[in-house]
Amino acid sequence: MQHHTPPLSGPAHPASTSEGYSCPSRGLPAFPADYGGERRPRLSHNTARRCSGRGGRHSGQCPGSAAPLGLRGPRFSREREAEGTAPPSGRGGARRNGPGQGQGQGQGQGGPGRAGPGRSGAERSGSGAMLAALAAAWSLLAAAWSLLAAAFLAALLLLRRAPAPRPGRAGLVIAGLFQDLIRYGKTKRGCGQLPGWLQLLQVPKRWFTHFYVVSVLWNGFLLISLFRAEFLGESLPSWIQDMHHALGRDSQSKDTDSEHFSALLVLLLLWLHSCRRLAECLWTSVFSSGVIHIVQYCFGLGYYIAVGSTVLCQVPTNVRNGKKLSVQICWYHIIGVMVYIWASLHQHRCLAILANLRKSRSGKVVSLSHSVPFGDWFESISCPHYFAELLIYVSMAITLGMHNVTWWCVVMYVLFNQALAAILCHEFYQKNFSSYPKERKAFIPLVF
């Protein structure tokens, strides 16, 4: 490898003979005062190193050159250049390669045969393939979920550092609308009396049940359709295939049976989660007179339609050409399902604890007021059912192989959405119960 170092400074060390140059033992070039009637410049540092190393110290000939040192000089070089047998002279010309250095520096640092930090053609093509894979992974769905996650993160930061509303009717209306859009249920009680026009936009919180009705129906339909396509070789409806082309991966992209089975399994887990939540809304939870904004209600209906469609769009479903799915159970399927079951059990226990605060031992509802919950994960955080919801979506990301960019964007949305709700609930407990445990966090145990 050639080292680009400046030439040695100082006077030359003449130790010449009439036949040519001799190289001193320390590797410093020796120059005659004059050769052929012309004043001779010193050899460069690289030339001196070639003279002093690899057998050229006392041989009178530099390695990599067919001419003896006594015949090397400007006059001899000009003759070789005229014959086309030597590289152009001067500092700007291409340097001669030493033995084993391939085609040299004239082709750039990435040239073939170059021993250096430059990248080869294969490395450049590999980097290009990696960038193309990342661009393909960043789909329209991933961008949409990222924007939703960013919106809830901005709302969370604004809530934590919200300045006092500006005096005037416009400032108060904007502040009231913001608080009304991020709060629901019991957390709306800290906003004061809502204006009359905002009260017209409220719907009962018990309408949460509609979210899970829509989810069970829609995601059940998608699950059945995908099951028939994967195991029976049938085609999905044309409008679903059009949705894949618009939002999902290209139908010609490389896919495996494990990816198809992962999407089918996650869609099944999502449908089971919706069925359990629907059953809890109908027979476990006790709703009070709390309300939610109509925008929140419409958003919730669209959310469960979008999340099931996102799962279905993770693999192309029109490329099997009638071939049935070969089930391949991988280690991440097992871990994902185990985390899903564990988180679902804890979420059900926490929701049952909240419901029992309003029931007698016989199971009859005796109060609609709020109390401080204890037991299970309530001992460490104020909203363990929100934390369990996050873990459920993380388990689905694990089931998809932990490399699905789009689903991790969904997880980020769930994180900020549930964190915002948990902060509001935590503040409600602290304001309304003076004896509320101070060691409890809001959302994530020991962290937040």
Contacts in CASP RR format, 6 or more apart in sequence:
PFRMAT RR
TARGET T0000
AUTHOR 0000-0000-0000
METHOD contacts of the structure
MODEL  1
MQHHTPPLSGPAHPASTSEGYSCPSRGLPAFPADYGGERRPRLSHNTARR
CSGRGGRHSGQCPGSAAPLGLRGPRFSREREAEGTAPPSGRGGARRNGPG
QGQGQGQGQGGPGRAGPGRSGAERSGSGAMLAALAAAWSLLAAAWSLLAA
AFLAALLLLRRAPAPRPGRAGLVIAGLFQDLIRYGKTKRGCGQLPGWLQL
LQVPKRWFTHFYVVSVLWNGFLLISLFRAEFLGESLPSWIQDMHHALGRD
SQSKDTDSEHFSALLVLLLLWLHSCRRLAECLWTSVFSSGVIHIVQYCFG
LGYYIAVGSTVLCQVPTNVRNGKKLSVQICWYHIIGVMVYIWASLHQHRC
LAILANLRKSRSGKVVSLSHSVPFGDWFESISCPHYFAELLIYVSMAITL
GMHNVTWWCVVMYVLFNQALAAILCHEFYQKNFSSYPKERKAFIPLVF
1 101 0 8 1.000
1 115 0 8 1.000
1 116 0 8 1.000
2 46 0 8 1.000
2 95 0 8 1.000
2 98 0 8 1.000
2 101 0 8 1.000
2 105 0 8 1.000
3 46 0 8 1.000
5 45 0 8 1.000
5 46 0 8 1.000
6 45 0 8 1.000
7 42 0 8 1.000
7 44 0 8 1.000
7 45 0 8 1.000
8 28 0 8 1.000
8 42 0 8 1.000
8 45 0 8 1.000
8 48 0 8 1.000
12 29 0 8 1.000
12 30 0 8 1.000
12 31 0 8 1.000
12 42 0 8 1.000
13 24 0 8 1.000
13 28 0 8 1.000
13 29 0 8 1.000
13 30 0 8 1.000
13 31 0 8 1.000
14 30 0 8 1.000
14 31 0 8 1.000
14 32 0 8 1.000
14 33 0 8 1.000
15 22 0 8 1.000
15 24 0 8 1.000
15 30 0 8 1.000
16 22 0 8 1.000
16 30 0 8 1.000
16 31 0 8 1.000
16 32 0 8 1.000
16 33 0 8 1.000
17 32 0 8 1.000
19 70 0 8 1.000
20 32 0 8 1.000
20 35 0 8 1.000
20 60 0 8 1.000
20 68 0 8 1.000
20 69 0 8 1.000
20 70 0 8 1.000
21 29 0 8 1.000
21 30 0 8 1.000
21 31 0 8 1.000
21 32 0 8 1.000
21 43 0 8 1.000
21 60 0 8 1.000
21 69 0 8 1.000
21 70 0 8 1.000
21 72 0 8 1.000
22 30 0 8 1.000
22 58 0 8 1.000
22 60 0 8 1.000
22 69 0 8 1.000
23 29 0 8 1.000
23 30 0 8 1.000
23 48 0 8 1.000
23 51 0 8 1.000
23 52 0 8 1.000
23 56 0 8 1.000
23 57 0 8 1.000
23 58 0 8 1.000
23 60 0 8 1.000
23 69 0 8 1.000
24 30 0 8 1.000
25 57 0 8 1.000
26 52 0 8 1.000
27 48 0 8 1.000
27 49 0 8 1.000
27 51 0 8 1.000
27 52 0 8 1.000
27 53 0 8 1.000
27 57 0 8 1.000
28 48 0 8 1.000
29 42 0 8 1.000
29 43 0 8 1.000
29 47 0 8 1.000
29 48 0 8 1.000
29 51 0 8 1.000
31 40 0 8 1.000
31 42 0 8 1.000
31 43 0 8 1.000
32 40 0 8 1.000
33 40 0 8 1.000
34 40 0 8 1.000
35 73 0 8 1.000
36 75 0 8 1.000
38 74 0 8 1.000
38 75 0 8 1.000
40 73 0 8 1.000
40 74 0 8 1.000
43 51 0 8 1.000
46 95 0 8 1.000
47 62 0 8 1.000
50 56 0 8 1.000
50 62 0 8 1.000
50 63 0 8 1.000
50 64 0 8 1.000
50 98 0 8 1.000
51 57 0 8 1.000
51 60 0 8 1.000
51 62 0 8 1.000
51 69 0 8 1.000
53 63 0 8 1.000
54 63 0 8 1.000
54 99 0 8 1.000
55 63 0 8 1.000
56 62 0 8 1.000
56 63 0 8 1.000
60 68 0 8 1.000
60 69 0 8 1.000
60 70 0 8 1.000
61 67 0 8 1.000
61 68 0 8 1.000
61 69 0 8 1.000
62 69 0 8 1.000
62 72 0 8 1.000
63 98 0 8 1.000
63 99 0 8 1.000
64 96 0 8 1.000
64 98 0 8 1.000
64 99 0 8 1.000
65 72 0 8 1.000
65 96 0 8 1.000
67 76 0 8 1.000
74 89 0 8 1.000
77 86 0 8 1.000
77 89 0 8 1.000
78 89 0 8 1.000
80 86 0 8 1.000
81 87 0 8 1.000
81 88 0 8 1.000
81 89 0 8 1.000
87 93 0 8 1.000
87 94 0 8 1.000
87 95 0 8 1.000
87 96 0 8 1.000
88 94 0 8 1.000
94 104 0 8 1.000
94 105 0 8 1.000
94 106 0 8 1.000
95 104 0 8 1.000
95 105 0 8 1.000
97 103 0 8 1.000
97 104 0 8 1.000
97 105 0 8 1.000
100 115 0 8 1.000
101 113 0 8 1.000
101 114 0 8 1.000
101 115 0 8 1.000
102 112 0 8 1.000
102 113 0 8 1.000
102 114 0 8 1.000
103 111 0 8 1.000
103 112 0 8 1.000
103 113 0 8 1.000
103 114 0 8 1.000
104 111 0 8 1.000
104 113 0 8 1.000
104 114 0 8 1.000
105 114 0 8 1.000
107 114 0 8 1.000
108 114 0 8 1.000
109 116 0 8 1.000
109 117 0 8 1.000
109 118 0 8 1.000
109 119 0 8 1.000
110 118 0 8 1.000
110 119 0 8 1.000
110 120 0 8 1.000
110 121 0 8 1.000
111 118 0 8 1.000
111 120 0 8 1.000
111 121 0 8 1.000
112 120 0 8 1.000
119 127 0 8 1.000
136 249 0 8 1.000
136 250 0 8 1.000
136 253 0 8 1.000
137 405 0 8 1.000
137 406 0 8 1.000
138 405 0 8 1.000
139 247 0 8 1.000
139 248 0 8 1.000
139 249 0 8 1.000
139 313 0 8 1.000
139 405 0 8 1.000
139 406 0 8 1.000
140 246 0 8 1.000
140 247 0 8 1.000
140 248 0 8 1.000
141 247 0 8 1.000
141 248 0 8 1.000
141 310 0 8 1.000
141 313 0 8 1.000
141 406 0 8 1.000
141 409 0 8 1.000
142 405 0 8 1.000
142 406 0 8 1.000
142 409 0 8 1.000
145 310 0 8 1.000
145 406 0 8 1.000
145 409 0 8 1.000
145 410 0 8 1.000
145 412 0 8 1.000
145 413 0 8 1.000
146 409 0 8 1.000
146 412 0 8 1.000
148 413 0 8 1.000
149 409 0 8 1.000
149 412 0 8 1.000
149 413 0 8 1.000
149 415 0 8 1.000
149 416 0 8 1.000
152 413 0 8 1.000
152 416 0 8 1.000
152 417 0 8 1.000
152 419 0 8 1.000
152 420 0 8 1.000
153 416 0 8 1.000
155 178 0 8 1.000
155 182 0 8 1.000
155 420 0 8 1.000
156 416 0 8 1.000
156 419 0 8 1.000
156 420 0 8 1.000
156 423 0 8 1.000
158 178 0 8 1.000
159 182 0 8 1.000
159 420 0 8 1.000
159 423 0 8 1.000
159 424 0 8 1.000
160 423 0 8 1.000
162 175 0 8 1.000
165 171 0 8 1.000
165 172 0 8 1.000
165 174 0 8 1.000
165 175 0 8 1.000
165 176 0 8 1.000
173 195 0 8 1.000
176 191 0 8 1.000
176 194 0 8 1.000
176 198 0 8 1.000
177 198 0 8 1.000
179 191 0 8 1.000
180 188 0 8 1.000
180 191 0 8 1.000
180 194 0 8 1.000
180 198 0 8 1.000
180 201 0 8 1.000
180 293 0 8 1.000
181 293 0 8 1.000
181 295 0 8 1.000
181 296 0 8 1.000
182 420 0 8 1.000
182 424 0 8 1.000
183 190 0 8 1.000
183 191 0 8 1.000
183 424 0 8 1.000
184 205 0 8 1.000
184 290 0 8 1.000
184 291 0 8 1.000
184 292 0 8 1.000
184 293 0 8 1.000
184 296 0 8 1.000
184 421 0 8 1.000
185 205 0 8 1.000
185 288 0 8 1.000
185 290 0 8 1.000
185 291 0 8 1.000
185 292 0 8 1.000
186 288 0 8 1.000
186 290 0 8 1.000
186 370 0 8 1.000
186 425 0 8 1.000
186 428 0 8 1.000
187 421 0 8 1.000
187 424 0 8 1.000
187 425 0 8 1.000
187 427 0 8 1.000
187 428 0 8 1.000
188 194 0 8 1.000
188 290 0 8 1.000
188 291 0 8 1.000
189 428 0 8 1.000
190 428 0 8 1.000
190 431 0 8 1.000
194 202 0 8 1.000
201 293 0 8 1.000
201 294 0 8 1.000
201 295 0 8 1.000
202 291 0 8 1.000
202 292 0 8 1.000
202 293 0 8 1.000
202 294 0 8 1.000
203 291 0 8 1.000
203 292 0 8 1.000
203 293 0 8 1.000
203 294 0 8 1.000
203 297 0 8 1.000
204 287 0 8 1.000
204 289 0 8 1.000
204 290 0 8 1.000
204 291 0 8 1.000
204 292 0 8 1.000
205 287 0 8 1.000
205 288 0 8 1.000
205 290 0 8 1.000
205 291 0 8 1.000
205 292 0 8 1.000
206 281 0 8 1.000
206 287 0 8 1.000
207 292 0 8 1.000
207 297 0 8 1.000
208 281 0 8 1.000
208 287 0 8 1.000
208 292 0 8 1.000
209 278 0 8 1.000
209 281 0 8 1.000
209 282 0 8 1.000
210 297 0 8 1.000
210 301 0 8 1.000
211 300 0 8 1.000
211 301 0 8 1.000
211 303 0 8 1.000
211 304 0 8 1.000
212 274 0 8 1.000
212 275 0 8 1.000
212 277 0 8 1.000
212 278 0 8 1.000
212 281 0 8 1.000
212 304 0 8 1.000
213 278 0 8 1.000
214 301 0 8 1.000
214 302 0 8 1.000
214 304 0 8 1.000
214 305 0 8 1.000
215 270 0 8 1.000
215 271 0 8 1.000
215 274 0 8 1.000
215 277 0 8 1.000
215 278 0 8 1.000
215 304 0 8 1.000
215 305 0 8 1.000
216 271 0 8 1.000
216 274 0 8 1.000
216 275 0 8 1.000
216 278 0 8 1.000
218 304 0 8 1.000
218 305 0 8 1.000
218 308 0 8 1.000
219 267 0 8 1.000
219 270 0 8 1.000
219 271 0 8 1.000
219 274 0 8 1.000
219 304 0 8 1.000
219 308 0 8 1.000
220 271 0 8 1.000
222 240 0 8 1.000
222 267 0 8 1.000
222 308 0 8 1.000
222 309 0 8 1.000
222 311 0 8 1.000
222 312 0 8 1.000
223 264 0 8 1.000
223 267 0 8 1.000
223 268 0 8 1.000
223 271 0 8 1.000
225 236 0 8 1.000
225 237 0 8 1.000
225 240 0 8 1.000
226 236 0 8 1.000
226 263 0 8 1.000
226 264 0 8 1.000
226 267 0 8 1.000
226 312 0 8 1.000
226 317 0 8 1.000
227 264 0 8 1.000
228 234 0 8 1.000
229 235 0 8 1.000
229 236 0 8 1.000
229 317 0 8 1.000
229 320 0 8 1.000
230 260 0 8 1.000
230 261 0 8 1.000
230 264 0 8 1.000
230 317 0 8 1.000
230 320 0 8 1.000
230 324 0 8 1.000
230 325 0 8 1.000
231 324 0 8 1.000
231 325 0 8 1.000
232 324 0 8 1.000
233 320 0 8 1.000
233 322 0 8 1.000
233 323 0 8 1.000
233 324 0 8 1.000
234 322 0 8 1.000
235 241 0 8 1.000
235 318 0 8 1.000
236 317 0 8 1.000
236 318 0 8 1.000
240 312 0 8 1.000
240 317 0 8 1.000
241 317 0 8 1.000
241 318 0 8 1.000
243 309 0 8 1.000
243 313 0 8 1.000
244 251 0 8 1.000
244 312 0 8 1.000
244 313 0 8 1.000
244 316 0 8 1.000
244 317 0 8 1.000
244 318 0 8 1.000
245 251 0 8 1.000
247 309 0 8 1.000
247 313 0 8 1.000
248 313 0 8 1.000
248 314 0 8 1.000
248 316 0 8 1.000
249 255 0 8 1.000
249 313 0 8 1.000
249 314 0 8 1.000
249 315 0 8 1.000
249 316 0 8 1.000
250 316 0 8 1.000
251 316 0 8 1.000
251 318 0 8 1.000
251 319 0 8 1.000
252 316 0 8 1.000
252 319 0 8 1.000
253 316 0 8 1.000
255 315 0 8 1.000
255 316 0 8 1.000
255 319 0 8 1.000
256 328 0 8 1.000
257 325 0 8 1.000
257 326 0 8 1.000
257 327 0 8 1.000
257 328 0 8 1.000
258 328 0 8 1.000
258 330 0 8 1.000
259 314 0 8 1.000
259 315 0 8 1.000
260 315 0 8 1.000
260 317 0 8 1.000
260 320 0 8 1.000
260 325 0 8 1.000
261 325 0 8 1.000
261 327 0 8 1.000
261 328 0 8 1.000
261 329 0 8 1.000
261 333 0 8 1.000
262 314 0 8 1.000
262 315 0 8 1.000
262 333 0 8 1.000
262 399 0 8 1.000
262 400 0 8 1.000
262 401 0 8 1.000
263 311 0 8 1.000
263 312 0 8 1.000
263 314 0 8 1.000
263 315 0 8 1.000
263 400 0 8 1.000
264 325 0 8 1.000
265 333 0 8 1.000
265 337 0 8 1.000
265 399 0 8 1.000
266 311 0 8 1.000
266 396 0 8 1.000
266 399 0 8 1.000
266 400 0 8 1.000
266 407 0 8 1.000
267 308 0 8 1.000
267 311 0 8 1.000
267 312 0 8 1.000
269 337 0 8 1.000
269 340 0 8 1.000
269 392 0 8 1.000
269 395 0 8 1.000
269 396 0 8 1.000
269 399 0 8 1.000
270 307 0 8 1.000
270 308 0 8 1.000
270 311 0 8 1.000
270 396 0 8 1.000
273 344 0 8 1.000
273 392 0 8 1.000
274 304 0 8 1.000
276 344 0 8 1.000
276 348 0 8 1.000
280 348 0 8 1.000
280 351 0 8 1.000
284 348 0 8 1.000
284 351 0 8 1.000
284 352 0 8 1.000
284 355 0 8 1.000
285 351 0 8 1.000
285 354 0 8 1.000
285 355 0 8 1.000
286 355 0 8 1.000
286 358 0 8 1.000
286 359 0 8 1.000
286 365 0 8 1.000
286 368 0 8 1.000
288 368 0 8 1.000
288 369 0 8 1.000
288 370 0 8 1.000
289 368 0 8 1.000
307 410 0 8 1.000
310 406 0 8 1.000
310 407 0 8 1.000
310 410 0 8 1.000
311 396 0 8 1.000
311 407 0 8 1.000
313 406 0 8 1.000
314 400 0 8 1.000
314 404 0 8 1.000
314 406 0 8 1.000
314 407 0 8 1.000
330 401 0 8 1.000
332 398 0 8 1.000
332 399 0 8 1.000
332 400 0 8 1.000
332 401 0 8 1.000
332 402 0 8 1.000
333 399 0 8 1.000
335 398 0 8 1.000
336 395 0 8 1.000
336 396 0 8 1.000
336 398 0 8 1.000
336 399 0 8 1.000
337 395 0 8 1.000
337 399 0 8 1.000
338 395 0 8 1.000
339 391 0 8 1.000
339 394 0 8 1.000
339 395 0 8 1.000
339 398 0 8 1.000
340 392 0 8 1.000
340 395 0 8 1.000
340 396 0 8 1.000
340 399 0 8 1.000
342 391 0 8 1.000
343 388 0 8 1.000
343 389 0 8 1.000
343 391 0 8 1.000
343 392 0 8 1.000
343 395 0 8 1.000
344 388 0 8 1.000
344 392 0 8 1.000
346 376 0 8 1.000
346 377 0 8 1.000
346 384 0 8 1.000
346 388 0 8 1.000
347 384 0 8 1.000
347 385 0 8 1.000
347 388 0 8 1.000
347 389 0 8 1.000
347 392 0 8 1.000
349 376 0 8 1.000
350 373 0 8 1.000
350 376 0 8 1.000
350 377 0 8 1.000
350 378 0 8 1.000
350 384 0 8 1.000
350 385 0 8 1.000
350 388 0 8 1.000
351 385 0 8 1.000
353 373 0 8 1.000
353 374 0 8 1.000
353 375 0 8 1.000
353 376 0 8 1.000
353 378 0 8 1.000
354 373 0 8 1.000
354 385 0 8 1.000
356 363 0 8 1.000
357 367 0 8 1.000
357 370 0 8 1.000
357 371 0 8 1.000
357 373 0 8 1.000
358 365 0 8 1.000
358 366 0 8 1.000
358 367 0 8 1.000
358 368 0 8 1.000
358 369 0 8 1.000
359 365 0 8 1.000
359 366 0 8 1.000
360 366 0 8 1.000
370 428 0 8 1.000
370 432 0 8 1.000
372 429 0 8 1.000
372 433 0 8 1.000
372 435 0 8 1.000
372 436 0 8 1.000
372 437 0 8 1.000
376 384 0 8 1.000
377 384 0 8 1.000
377 387 0 8 1.000
377 388 0 8 1.000
377 445 0 8 1.000
378 384 0 8 1.000
378 440 0 8 1.000
379 440 0 8 1.000
380 439 0 8 1.000
380 440 0 8 1.000
380 441 0 8 1.000
380 445 0 8 1.000
380 446 0 8 1.000
381 387 0 8 1.000
381 422 0 8 1.000
381 440 0 8 1.000
381 441 0 8 1.000
381 442 0 8 1.000
381 443 0 8 1.000
381 444 0 8 1.000
381 445 0 8 1.000
382 422 0 8 1.000
382 425 0 8 1.000
382 426 0 8 1.000
382 429 0 8 1.000
382 440 0 8 1.000
382 441 0 8 1.000
382 442 0 8 1.000
382 443 0 8 1.000
383 418 0 8 1.000
383 421 0 8 1.000
383 422 0 8 1.000
383 425 0 8 1.000
383 426 0 8 1.000
383 442 0 8 1.000
383 443 0 8 1.000
386 418 0 8 1.000
386 419 0 8 1.000
386 421 0 8 1.000
386 422 0 8 1.000
386 425 0 8 1.000
386 443 0 8 1.000
387 418 0 8 1.000
387 422 0 8 1.000
387 443 0 8 1.000
387 444 0 8 1.000
387 445 0 8 1.000
389 414 0 8 1.000
389 418 0 8 1.000
390 411 0 8 1.000
390 414 0 8 1.000
390 415 0 8 1.000
390 418 0 8 1.000
393 410 0 8 1.000
393 411 0 8 1.000
393 414 0 8 1.000
394 411 0 8 1.000
396 407 0 8 1.000
397 404 0 8 1.000
397 407 0 8 1.000
397 408 0 8 1.000
397 410 0 8 1.000
397 411 0 8 1.000
400 407 0 8 1.000
418 443 0 8 1.000
419 442 0 8 1.000
419 443 0 8 1.000
419 448 0 8 1.000
422 442 0 8 1.000
422 443 0 8 1.000
423 442 0 8 1.000
423 443 0 8 1.000
425 442 0 8 1.000
426 440 0 8 1.000
426 441 0 8 1.000
426 442 0 8 1.000
426 443 0 8 1.000
429 436 0 8 1.000
430 436 0 8 1.000
441 447 0 8 1.000
441 448 0 8 1.000
442 448 0 8 1.000
END
